[in-house]
Each structure stands twice: as structure tokens, then as C-alpha cells.
Amino acid sequence: MAFGWKWRRWIKGCLDSSRASVLVNGAPTKEFNIKRVVRQDDPLAPFLFIIPMEGLHIFMEAACELHYFRGLALPYDGINISHLMYVDDVTFIGEWSEINFINLNRLLL
């Protein structure tokens, strides 16, 4: 997605330099390092989730245009639905065929 090196270093720095402590009877304990994990309530989580979802969306559009994956064609207006994304879920919609399954599996790998 052509993010600049500075932005990538900021995100890496946020993930690498996280430290925390726990309050015990109102007093903080010694700080400890947090492993590279983004928790669900982390403010960065929605932004970091959008990046792979955008890539997946682009791959699915290309796969449909190249006829590697056949989505569900709706009648009358000709809209073709191959996937739906909402929050942190993805649903793939397509013709029930072995080639569709094989190509979707290849895409996800």
C-alpha cells in the first residue's frame, strides 16, 4: 500500500517498545515488556486490521476479473458479490464448484 518508511518505523516502534506495569494495592509493579501482540481494545487495532483487509479485497476483485473465482451474480442489475467484510469478519460467497474452492484456498495461502 506504499506506506513510507517513517510510518512503518512508527508502527514497528509502537509494537516493539510497549511496556506495562500492574497496580497492586494502588502501587505500580516493576515495568515489563509486552510481546508483539495487538489486543482488541488497542487503539491501533482497527487501523492495522484495515491494511490486510484492503489487500484481501484487491486480491478478490482481481480473482473475479480474471475468472479465477466466481462470486454470486445477482439478477437484473448484474452485480457480482464475491465477499462481504464487516468489522473483523469476512464471508466469501461464490459458486459451489471445486475450482472455486481450490482458487480461494490458493488465494488465502
N, C-alpha and C positions, 0 to 999 in steps of 0.2 A: 504493500500500500504506500510505498515511498515515504515512510516516516524518516525524518532526518536523524543523524547520529546523535544529536544533542537530546532529542526527545527520547530515543531508545536508551540512552545512558541514564536519563532521569528515572524512567520506569525501572530499569535494572537496579539503580541505586535505591529506589523505594523498596524493592523486593529483597535486596541483599542486606540492607542496613537496618532492618526492623529489629527493635529491641523492646522488651516489655518487662514489667515487674508486677507483682501481685500485692495487694493490700492485705496484711494480716493484722487484725485488731487495730486498723487505722494506720499502720506503719508500712511503708513500702519495703519489699524484699529487695535483694540484690538483683540488678537487671540481668536478663538472659536473652540470648539471640533467638529469634523466631525463624523457623525454617522457611524456605521459599514456598509459601502457600498463601493464596489469597482467599480469605474467608468470605462467606456470603454477605456479611454486613460491612465488608471493607469498601470504602468509597471508590476505590479503583476498580472493583469487580465489574460493574456494568460496562465501563469503558474497555476493559481488557476482554470482556466477553464479545463485544461488538466486532472486534478485529477478526477472529476466526469465523464468526457467523457471516461476515461480509464476504470472506474468501469462499466459504461454502456456497453462498448464494451465487457468486460469479461462476463457480465450477458447475453448479446445477444448470444455470442458464446456458452455458456453453455446451454441456452434455445434451441438453434438449435441442439446441440449434443444430448440433451435429448428428442428431438422431441416435445418440448412444443411450439415451433414457427417454422413454415415452411417458409423459405425465397423463393426467386425466383431461381430455378435451371436453369442454362444456358445449352444449348445443347452442345454436343461434349466433352468438357473438364470437365464437371460436377461441375463447380464452383457454389456455392450456395451463393447468396447475400441476406443478411437479413437487412442490414442497411448501409447507407453512411453518413460520417461525413465530414463536411468542415467548417472551421473557427468556427462559433458558431451555426451551423445548423445541424440537424440530420434528415435524411429521412429514414423511416422504409419501407422495401419492403418485401412483402410476399404474400402467397396465400390468396385469398379472402374467408375467412371462419370465422364462428362465434367463433370457438375455438381459432383461431389465434388472433382474436381481444380481446377475454377475457384474454388470456395469456399475450398479450402485455400490456393490461391495468393493470394486476396484477404486471407485471414486473416494470412498471413505477411508480406504487404506492409504 
